[in-house]
Amino acid sequence: MSEKSYSLKMLREVIADAITSEATPEEVYVCLLNSIRNQIEYNESCIRSAKRLLELLGDTTDNNDMSWATEWTPDVTDKKVSHNHLRRDLDRL
């Protein structure tokens, strides 16, 4: 089983467990959002540390150029999943 398949399988199981637990849908929603935000903060911290290390090593390239990130970033845009759409779904609960 590939790492991707394993991770997605585990995500399905965790979501199923959360849905059948005593947690409210709102608590699951907030937990998912916070988990994603925490992951973003962690990765941004890693990027800052790596940039600083490059500076210390005398690297003079443009470390603010993030064009390379599109190579691994999924093609998901705000047009596909808008914040307002998610809010409407939450309000229906």
Distance bins in CASP14 RR format, pairs under 12 A and 6 or more apart:
PFRMAT RR
TARGET T0000
AUTHOR 0000-0000-0000
RMODE 2
METHOD distances of the structure
MODEL  1
1 7 0 0 0 0 1 0 0 0 0 0 0
1 8 0 0 0 0 0 1 0 0 0 0 0
1 9 1 0 0 1 0 0 0 0 0 0 0
1 10 0 0 0 0 0 1 0 0 0 0 0
2 8 0 0 0 0 1 0 0 0 0 0 0
2 9 0 0 0 0 0 1 0 0 0 0 0
3 9 0 0 0 0 0 1 0 0 0 0 0
3 10 0 0 0 0 0 1 0 0 0 0 0
4 10 0 0 0 0 0 1 0 0 0 0 0
4 11 0 0 0 0 0 1 0 0 0 0 0
4 74 0 0 0 0 0 1 0 0 0 0 0
5 11 0 0 0 0 0 1 0 0 0 0 0
5 12 0 0 0 0 0 1 0 0 0 0 0
6 12 0 0 0 0 0 1 0 0 0 0 0
6 13 0 0 0 0 0 1 0 0 0 0 0
7 13 0 0 0 0 0 1 0 0 0 0 0
7 14 0 0 0 0 0 1 0 0 0 0 0
8 14 0 0 0 0 0 1 0 0 0 0 0
8 15 0 0 0 0 0 1 0 0 0 0 0
9 15 0 0 0 0 0 1 0 0 0 0 0
9 16 0 0 0 0 0 1 0 0 0 0 0
10 16 0 0 0 0 0 1 0 0 0 0 0
10 17 0 0 0 0 0 1 0 0 0 0 0
11 17 0 0 0 0 0 1 0 0 0 0 0
11 18 0 0 0 0 0 1 0 0 0 0 0
11 32 0 0 0 0 0 1 0 0 0 0 0
11 35 0 0 0 0 0 1 0 0 0 0 0
11 36 0 0 0 0 0 1 0 0 0 0 0
12 18 0 0 0 0 0 1 0 0 0 0 0
12 19 0 0 0 0 0 1 0 0 0 0 0
13 19 0 0 0 0 0 1 0 0 0 0 0
13 20 0 0 0 0 0 1 0 0 0 0 0
14 20 0 0 0 0 0 1 0 0 0 0 0
14 21 0 0 0 0 0 1 0 0 0 0 0
14 23 0 0 0 0 0 1 0 0 0 0 0
14 28 0 0 0 0 1 0 0 0 0 0 0
14 31 0 0 0 0 0 1 0 0 0 0 0
14 32 0 0 0 0 1 0 0 0 0 0 0
14 35 0 0 0 0 0 1 0 0 0 0 0
15 21 0 0 0 0 0 1 0 0 0 0 0
15 23 0 0 0 0 0 1 0 0 0 0 0
15 25 0 0 0 0 0 1 0 0 0 0 0
15 28 1 0 0 1 0 0 0 0 0 0 0
15 29 0 0 0 0 0 1 0 0 0 0 0
15 31 0 0 0 0 0 1 0 0 0 0 0
15 32 0 0 0 0 1 0 0 0 0 0 0
15 35 0 0 0 0 0 1 0 0 0 0 0
16 28 0 0 0 0 0 1 0 0 0 0 0
17 23 0 0 0 0 1 0 0 0 0 0 0
17 28 0 0 0 0 0 1 0 0 0 0 0
17 31 0 0 0 0 0 1 0 0 0 0 0
18 24 0 0 0 0 0 1 0 0 0 0 0
18 25 0 0 0 0 1 0 0 0 0 0 0
18 26 0 0 0 0 0 1 0 0 0 0 0
18 27 0 0 0 0 1 0 0 0 0 0 0
18 28 1 0 1 0 0 0 0 0 0 0 0
18 29 0 0 0 0 1 0 0 0 0 0 0
18 30 0 0 0 0 0 1 0 0 0 0 0
18 31 1 0 0 1 0 0 0 0 0 0 0
18 32 0 0 0 0 1 0 0 0 0 0 0
18 35 0 0 0 0 0 1 0 0 0 0 0
19 25 1 0 0 1 0 0 0 0 0 0 0
19 27 0 0 0 0 0 1 0 0 0 0 0
19 28 1 0 0 1 0 0 0 0 0 0 0
19 29 0 0 0 0 0 1 0 0 0 0 0
19 31 0 0 0 0 0 1 0 0 0 0 0
19 32 0 0 0 0 0 1 0 0 0 0 0
20 28 0 0 0 0 0 1 0 0 0 0 0
21 27 0 0 0 0 1 0 0 0 0 0 0
21 28 0 0 0 0 1 0 0 0 0 0 0
21 31 0 0 0 0 0 1 0 0 0 0 0
22 28 0 0 0 0 0 1 0 0 0 0 0
23 29 0 0 0 0 1 0 0 0 0 0 0
23 30 0 0 0 0 1 0 0 0 0 0 0
23 31 1 0 0 1 0 0 0 0 0 0 0
23 32 0 0 0 0 0 1 0 0 0 0 0
24 30 0 0 0 0 1 0 0 0 0 0 0
24 31 0 0 0 0 0 1 0 0 0 0 0
24 90 0 0 0 0 0 1 0 0 0 0 0
24 93 0 0 0 0 1 0 0 0 0 0 0
25 31 0 0 0 0 0 1 0 0 0 0 0
25 32 0 0 0 0 0 1 0 0 0 0 0
25 89 0 0 0 0 1 0 0 0 0 0 0
25 90 1 0 0 1 0 0 0 0 0 0 0
25 91 0 0 0 0 0 1 0 0 0 0 0
25 92 0 0 0 0 1 0 0 0 0 0 0
25 93 1 0 1 0 0 0 0 0 0 0 0
26 32 0 0 0 0 0 1 0 0 0 0 0
26 33 0 0 0 0 0 1 0 0 0 0 0
26 87 0 0 0 0 0 1 0 0 0 0 0
26 89 0 0 0 0 0 1 0 0 0 0 0
26 90 1 0 0 1 0 0 0 0 0 0 0
26 91 0 0 0 0 0 1 0 0 0 0 0
26 92 0 0 0 0 0 1 0 0 0 0 0
26 93 1 0 0 1 0 0 0 0 0 0 0
27 33 0 0 0 0 0 1 0 0 0 0 0
27 34 0 0 0 0 0 1 0 0 0 0 0
27 90 0 0 0 0 0 1 0 0 0 0 0
27 93 0 0 0 0 0 1 0 0 0 0 0
28 34 0 0 0 0 0 1 0 0 0 0 0
28 35 0 0 0 0 0 1 0 0 0 0 0
28 90 0 0 0 0 0 1 0 0 0 0 0
28 93 0 0 0 0 0 1 0 0 0 0 0
29 35 0 0 0 0 0 1 0 0 0 0 0
29 36 0 0 0 0 0 1 0 0 0 0 0
29 86 0 0 0 0 1 0 0 0 0 0 0
29 87 0 0 0 0 0 1 0 0 0 0 0
29 89 0 0 0 0 1 0 0 0 0 0 0
29 90 1 0 1 0 0 0 0 0 0 0 0
29 91 0 0 0 0 0 1 0 0 0 0 0
29 92 0 0 0 0 0 1 0 0 0 0 0
29 93 0 0 0 0 1 0 0 0 0 0 0
30 36 0 0 0 0 0 1 0 0 0 0 0
30 37 0 0 0 0 0 1 0 0 0 0 0
30 86 0 0 0 0 0 1 0 0 0 0 0
30 90 0 0 0 0 1 0 0 0 0 0 0
30 93 0 0 0 0 0 1 0 0 0 0 0
31 37 0 0 0 0 0 1 0 0 0 0 0
31 38 0 0 0 0 0 1 0 0 0 0 0
32 38 0 0 0 0 0 1 0 0 0 0 0
32 39 0 0 0 0 0 1 0 0 0 0 0
32 86 0 0 0 0 0 1 0 0 0 0 0
32 90 0 0 0 0 0 1 0 0 0 0 0
33 39 0 0 0 0 0 1 0 0 0 0 0
33 40 0 0 0 0 0 1 0 0 0 0 0
33 83 0 0 0 0 0 1 0 0 0 0 0
33 86 0 0 0 0 1 0 0 0 0 0 0
33 87 0 0 0 0 0 1 0 0 0 0 0
33 90 0 0 0 0 0 1 0 0 0 0 0
34 40 0 0 0 0 0 1 0 0 0 0 0
34 41 0 0 0 0 0 1 0 0 0 0 0
35 41 0 0 0 0 0 1 0 0 0 0 0
35 42 0 0 0 0 0 1 0 0 0 0 0
36 42 0 0 0 0 0 1 0 0 0 0 0
36 43 0 0 0 0 0 1 0 0 0 0 0
36 76 0 0 0 0 0 1 0 0 0 0 0
36 81 0 0 0 0 0 1 0 0 0 0 0
36 86 0 0 0 0 0 1 0 0 0 0 0
37 43 0 0 0 0 0 1 0 0 0 0 0
37 44 0 0 0 0 0 1 0 0 0 0 0
38 44 0 0 0 0 0 1 0 0 0 0 0
38 45 0 0 0 0 0 1 0 0 0 0 0
39 45 0 0 0 0 0 1 0 0 0 0 0
39 46 0 0 0 0 0 1 0 0 0 0 0
40 46 0 0 0 0 0 1 0 0 0 0 0
40 47 0 0 0 0 0 1 0 0 0 0 0
41 47 0 0 0 0 0 1 0 0 0 0 0
41 48 0 0 0 0 0 1 0 0 0 0 0
42 48 0 0 0 0 0 1 0 0 0 0 0
42 49 0 0 0 0 0 1 0 0 0 0 0
43 49 0 0 0 0 0 1 0 0 0 0 0
43 50 0 0 0 0 0 1 0 0 0 0 0
43 66 0 0 0 0 0 1 0 0 0 0 0
43 69 0 0 0 0 0 1 0 0 0 0 0
43 72 0 0 0 0 0 1 0 0 0 0 0
43 73 0 0 0 0 0 1 0 0 0 0 0
44 50 0 0 0 0 0 1 0 0 0 0 0
44 51 0 0 0 0 0 1 0 0 0 0 0
44 66 0 0 0 0 0 1 0 0 0 0 0
44 69 0 0 0 0 0 1 0 0 0 0 0
45 51 0 0 0 0 0 1 0 0 0 0 0
45 52 0 0 0 0 0 1 0 0 0 0 0
46 52 0 0 0 0 0 1 0 0 0 0 0
46 53 0 0 0 0 0 1 0 0 0 0 0
47 53 0 0 0 0 0 1 0 0 0 0 0
47 54 0 0 0 0 0 1 0 0 0 0 0
47 63 0 0 0 0 1 0 0 0 0 0 0
47 64 0 0 0 0 0 1 0 0 0 0 0
47 66 0 0 0 0 1 0 0 0 0 0 0
47 68 0 0 0 0 0 1 0 0 0 0 0
47 69 0 0 0 0 1 0 0 0 0 0 0
48 54 0 0 0 0 0 1 0 0 0 0 0
48 55 0 0 0 0 0 1 0 0 0 0 0
48 63 0 0 0 0 1 0 0 0 0 0 0
48 64 0 0 0 0 0 1 0 0 0 0 0
49 55 0 0 0 0 0 1 0 0 0 0 0
49 56 0 0 0 0 0 1 0 0 0 0 0
49 63 0 0 0 0 0 1 0 0 0 0 0
50 56 0 0 0 0 0 1 0 0 0 0 0
50 57 0 0 0 0 0 1 0 0 0 0 0
50 59 0 0 0 0 0 1 0 0 0 0 0
50 63 0 0 0 0 1 0 0 0 0 0 0
51 57 0 0 0 0 0 1 0 0 0 0 0
51 58 0 0 0 0 0 1 0 0 0 0 0
51 59 0 0 0 0 1 0 0 0 0 0 0
51 61 0 0 0 0 0 1 0 0 0 0 0
51 62 0 0 0 0 0 1 0 0 0 0 0
51 63 1 0 1 0 0 0 0 0 0 0 0
51 64 0 0 0 0 1 0 0 0 0 0 0
51 65 0 0 0 0 0 1 0 0 0 0 0
51 66 0 0 0 0 0 1 0 0 0 0 0
52 58 0 0 0 0 0 1 0 0 0 0 0
52 59 0 0 0 0 0 1 0 0 0 0 0
52 63 0 0 0 0 1 0 0 0 0 0 0
53 59 0 0 0 0 1 0 0 0 0 0 0
53 63 0 0 0 0 0 1 0 0 0 0 0
54 60 0 0 0 0 1 0 0 0 0 0 0
54 61 1 0 0 1 0 0 0 0 0 0 0
54 62 0 0 0 0 0 1 0 0 0 0 0
54 63 1 0 1 0 0 0 0 0 0 0 0
54 64 0 0 0 0 0 1 0 0 0 0 0
55 61 0 0 0 0 0 1 0 0 0 0 0
55 62 0 0 0 0 0 1 0 0 0 0 0
55 63 1 0 0 1 0 0 0 0 0 0 0
55 64 0 0 0 0 0 1 0 0 0 0 0
56 63 0 0 0 0 0 1 0 0 0 0 0
57 63 0 0 0 0 0 1 0 0 0 0 0
61 68 0 0 0 0 0 1 0 0 0 0 0
62 68 0 0 0 0 0 1 0 0 0 0 0
66 72 0 0 0 0 0 1 0 0 0 0 0
66 73 0 0 0 0 1 0 0 0 0 0 0
67 73 0 0 0 0 0 1 0 0 0 0 0
74 80 0 0 0 0 0 1 0 0 0 0 0
74 81 0 0 0 0 0 1 0 0 0 0 0
75 81 0 0 0 0 0 1 0 0 0 0 0
76 82 0 0 0 0 0 1 0 0 0 0 0
78 84 0 0 0 0 1 0 0 0 0 0 0
78 85 0 0 0 0 1 0 0 0 0 0 0
78 86 0 0 0 0 0 1 0 0 0 0 0
79 85 0 0 0 0 0 1 0 0 0 0 0
80 86 0 0 0 0 0 1 0 0 0 0 0
81 87 0 0 0 0 0 1 0 0 0 0 0
81 88 0 0 0 0 0 1 0 0 0 0 0
81 89 0 0 0 0 0 1 0 0 0 0 0
82 88 0 0 0 0 1 0 0 0 0 0 0
82 89 0 0 0 0 0 1 0 0 0 0 0
83 89 0 0 0 0 0 1 0 0 0 0 0
83 90 0 0 0 0 0 1 0 0 0 0 0
84 90 0 0 0 0 0 1 0 0 0 0 0
84 91 0 0 0 0 0 1 0 0 0 0 0
85 91 0 0 0 0 0 1 0 0 0 0 0
85 92 0 0 0 0 0 1 0 0 0 0 0
86 92 0 0 0 0 0 1 0 0 0 0 0
86 93 0 0 0 0 0 1 0 0 0 0 0
87 93 0 0 0 0 0 1 0 0 0 0 0
END
